[in-house]
């Protein structure tokens, strides 16, 4: 697919599609961004070919604090069940896909923050999104909630001991990833400036966790970017 229209729903200005946005724009795709946390509205979905939903410090059940979550969940449900167009959700976007399809999302026993491996399931090994990729992949994790029960009709594609649902697919082209592969060299610094993110990082890794994690990511970034490029290539091939 070329010259496609992509709608990105963001919940925080530093939670962007990162390297994916760079790849999409370089390929000639048009990217529109709606900042829901800043009061921007979701208008007509019809002109768009791909819906992308990013992460954020809020949880899917915090409807009173973030009333726009209800509208967002309804839009996602309409997109994947009625329009049946490609969807890509990362972190909170993964959980919102599950919420839109009546899955169960809840807090984990402890936050998962840092670099850790994910492992493809049998379904993940067979899925086109992971074509050409190894069974085990390192990824960045930064979340305290998870999809505890996947929605009916979803395939779990990857997981690890800490979080069994790290990736899932609904239908042919709706994907959710709990882990982060979109990151760039500024990600840790940007996220560490967010109080909720900094608290979870320090709880998991200690006061000097940001510095150590930044160093770890510098060493792993080339591999993360290669994974993102392969998933991006696989995703567009699948959409065609």
Secondary structure per residue as TSV (DSSP state, phi and psi in degrees):
chain	resnum	aa	ss	phi	psi
A	1	X	-	360.0	132.3
A	2	X	-	-129.8	157.1
A	3	X	S	54.4	44.2
A	4	X	-	-93.4	159.7
A	5	X	E	-101.4	121.4
A	6	X	E	-114.5	129.7
A	7	X	E	-107.5	123.4
A	8	X	E	-109.8	125.1
A	9	X	E	-99.7	118.7
A	10	X	E	-114.1	150.5
A	11	X	S	-117.7	2.2
A	12	X	S	-166.7	137.2
A	13	X	T	-66.6	-20.5
A	14	X	T	-93.6	-3.7
A	15	X	-	-97.3	80.2
A	16	X	-	-106.8	171.0
A	17	X	-	-70.0	-1.5
A	18	X	T	55.4	-125.0
A	19	X	H	-63.2	-28.5
A	20	X	H	-62.0	-43.8
A	21	X	H	-60.9	-38.5
A	22	X	H	-62.4	-44.2
A	23	X	H	-65.4	-41.4
A	24	X	H	-65.6	-45.2
A	25	X	H	-67.1	-37.7
A	26	X	H	-64.3	-28.9
A	27	X	T	-84.7	-1.7
A	28	X	T	92.2	9.9
A	29	X	-	-78.6	152.1
A	30	X	E	-98.2	126.4
A	31	X	E	-117.0	120.7
A	32	X	E	-107.9	139.1
A	33	X	E	-118.7	131.8
A	34	X	E	-112.9	120.5
A	35	X	E	-93.5	93.8
A	36	X	G	-64.6	-35.6
A	37	X	G	-68.4	-16.2
A	38	X	G	-101.2	13.6
A	39	X	T	87.1	4.4
A	40	X	-	-72.7	150.3
A	41	X	-	-106.7	150.7
A	42	X	-	-86.1	118.4
A	43	X	-	-101.5	-128.2
A	44	X	-	-76.0	123.5
A	45	X	-	-82.7	-20.1
A	46	X	T	-56.4	-35.4
A	47	X	T	-72.4	-5.3
A	48	X	-	-102.4	148.4
A	49	X	S	-101.4	-24.2
A	50	X	E	-140.8	133.4
A	51	X	E	-109.5	126.6
A	52	X	E	-120.3	128.4
A	53	X	E	-124.2	123.7
A	54	X	-	-97.1	-172.6
A	55	X	-	-86.3	-177.0
A	56	X	-	176.9	165.9
A	57	X	S	-80.2	-9.1
A	58	X	S	-85.2	166.2
A	59	X	-	-109.8	156.1
A	60	X	T	-63.0	-22.7
A	61	X	T	-92.8	1.2
A	62	X	-	-86.9	57.0
A	63	X	T	-67.8	-33.4
A	64	X	T	-68.6	-41.2
A	65	X	T	-75.0	-30.5
A	66	X	-	-131.3	78.0
A	67	X	T	-57.7	-26.2
A	68	X	H	-68.4	-12.3
A	69	X	H	-60.3	-37.6
A	70	X	H	-61.2	-46.0
A	71	X	H	-63.3	-40.5
A	72	X	H	-64.7	-45.5
A	73	X	H	-62.2	-40.5
A	74	X	H	-64.0	-39.3
A	75	X	H	-65.8	-40.7
A	76	X	H	-64.2	-43.5
A	77	X	H	-60.7	-44.7
A	78	X	I	-61.1	-41.2
A	79	X	I	-63.4	-48.9
A	80	X	I	-87.6	-24.1
A	81	X	I	-101.8	-28.8
A	82	X	I	-102.8	-54.5
A	83	X	I	-75.0	-30.7
A	84	X	-	55.8	46.6
A	85	X	-	-104.9	164.0
A	86	X	E	-60.3	141.3
A	87	X	E	-136.2	140.1
A	88	X	E	-134.6	115.9
A	89	X	E	-118.9	134.7
A	90	X	E	-122.2	128.5
A	91	X	T	59.3	-108.2
A	92	X	H	-56.9	-36.4
A	93	X	H	-62.6	-31.0
A	94	X	H	-65.9	-46.1
A	95	X	H	-69.2	-35.7
A	96	X	H	-67.1	-34.0
A	97	X	H	-61.2	-44.6
A	98	X	H	-63.0	-42.5
A	99	X	H	-62.9	-39.4
A	100	X	H	-65.0	-24.1
A	101	X	T	-108.3	16.7
A	102	X	T	70.1	30.4
A	103	X	-	-80.2	178.0
A	104	X	E	-111.3	127.6
A	105	X	E	-122.0	138.4
A	106	X	E	-157.6	175.0
A	107	X	E	-72.3	146.4
A	108	X	E	-84.9	165.4
A	109	X	E	-61.6	-34.1
A	110	X	E	-151.9	146.1
A	111	X	E	-60.9	150.5
A	112	X	E	-106.9	107.4
A	113	X	E	-132.9	127.6
A	114	X	E	123.8	-174.0
A	115	X	E	-91.7	127.5
A	116	X	E	-151.4	155.7
A	117	X	E	-75.6	148.5
A	118	X	E	-116.1	155.8
A	119	X	E	-125.4	129.7
A	120	X	E	-69.3	140.2
A	121	X	-	-79.7	176.1
A	122	X	H	-58.9	-40.4
A	123	X	H	-65.3	-37.6
A	124	X	H	-66.9	-40.0
A	125	X	H	-60.9	-34.5
A	126	X	H	-87.2	-10.4
A	127	X	S	-80.3	139.5
A	128	X	G	-60.8	-24.8
A	129	X	G	-65.4	-27.1
A	130	X	G	-106.6	19.5
A	131	X	T	-59.0	133.4
A	132	X	T	78.4	12.8
A	133	X	-	-116.3	153.6
A	134	X	-	-71.5	164.9
A	135	X	S	-66.4	-31.1
A	136	X	E	-118.0	132.1
A	137	X	E	-131.2	134.9
A	138	X	E	-78.0	145.9
A	139	X	E	-153.1	160.3
A	140	X	E	-89.0	135.8
A	141	X	E	-123.4	141.2
A	142	X	E	-159.7	73.1
A	143	X	E	-152.4	149.5
A	144	X	E	-112.7	-9.7
A	145	X	E	-117.0	164.2
A	146	X	E	-155.1	164.2
A	147	X	E	-80.0	107.2
A	148	X	E	-82.9	-33.3
A	149	X	E	-133.7	116.2
A	150	X	-	-69.0	150.8
A	151	X	-	-63.5	154.9
A	152	X	T	-60.1	133.6
A	153	X	T	91.8	-1.9
A	154	X	E	-94.3	142.6
A	155	X	E	-102.2	128.3
A	156	X	E	-82.6	123.7
A	157	X	E	-103.1	-22.5
A	158	X	E	-158.7	156.2
A	159	X	E	-166.6	178.6
A	160	X	-	-149.6	-179.9
A	161	X	S	-60.9	-39.8
A	162	X	S	-71.2	-35.7
A	163	X	-	-144.8	100.9
A	164	X	S	-65.3	-21.5
A	165	X	-	-112.1	88.0
A	166	X	S	-95.7	-17.4
A	167	X	E	-156.7	143.4
A	168	X	E	-149.9	161.0
A	169	X	E	-130.3	138.8
A	170	X	E	-120.9	131.6
A	171	X	T	64.6	-146.0
A	172	X	T	-92.2	-33.7
A	173	X	T	-136.7	21.3
A	174	X	E	-106.5	112.3
A	175	X	E	-121.4	141.6
A	176	X	E	-124.9	135.8
A	177	X	E	-124.0	120.8
A	178	X	S	-73.6	-29.4
A	179	X	S	-88.6	169.3
A	180	X	B	-111.6	123.4
A	181	X	-	-126.9	2.2
A	182	X	-	-85.1	-0.8
A	183	X	-	-69.0	156.2
A	184	X	-	-124.0	-175.6
A	185	X	T	-68.2	-15.2
A	186	X	T	-98.6	-2.8
A	187	X	H	-58.9	-52.3
A	188	X	H	-62.1	-43.7
A	189	X	H	-61.9	-42.3
A	190	X	H	-63.9	-46.9
A	191	X	H	-71.6	-32.2
A	192	X	H	-65.9	-18.8
A	193	X	T	-78.6	-9.9
A	194	X	S	-90.2	120.6
A	195	X	H	-52.4	-43.7
A	196	X	H	-64.6	-39.0
A	197	X	H	-71.1	-41.3
A	198	X	H	-62.9	-39.0
A	199	X	H	-63.3	-43.8
A	200	X	H	-68.1	-35.6
A	201	X	H	-65.8	-45.8
A	202	X	H	-67.0	-35.1
A	203	X	H	-64.9	-35.7
A	204	X	H	-86.5	-37.0
A	205	X	H	-121.0	-4.0
A	206	X	-	92.9	174.1
A	207	X	T	-61.7	-33.6
A	208	X	T	-94.4	16.2
A	209	X	H	-61.8	-36.5
A	210	X	H	-63.5	-43.1
A	211	X	H	-65.3	-43.1
A	212	X	H	-67.5	-40.0
A	213	X	H	-67.3	-40.1
A	214	X	H	-59.8	-41.0
A	215	X	H	-65.9	-41.6
A	216	X	H	-62.5	-40.7
A	217	X	H	-69.5	-36.1
A	218	X	H	-57.6	-38.3
A	219	X	H	-75.2	-26.0
A	220	X	H	-100.7	-8.3
A	221	X	H	-61.0	-39.5
A	222	X	H	-58.7	-43.8
A	223	X	H	-67.0	-40.9
A	224	X	H	-60.2	-44.6
A	225	X	H	-63.9	-37.7
A	226	X	H	-64.8	-40.4
A	227	X	H	-62.8	-44.1
A	228	X	H	-61.5	-42.4
A	229	X	H	-63.7	-40.4
A	230	X	H	-68.0	-43.4
A	231	X	H	-64.0	-40.8
A	232	X	H	-60.4	-46.1
A	233	X	H	-61.6	-45.4
A	234	X	H	-62.5	-40.5
A	235	X	H	-63.5	-46.3
A	236	X	H	-68.9	-35.2
A	237	X	H	-62.6	-40.9
A	238	X	H	-65.4	-40.6
A	239	X	H	-65.3	-31.3
A	240	X	-	-68.1	360.0
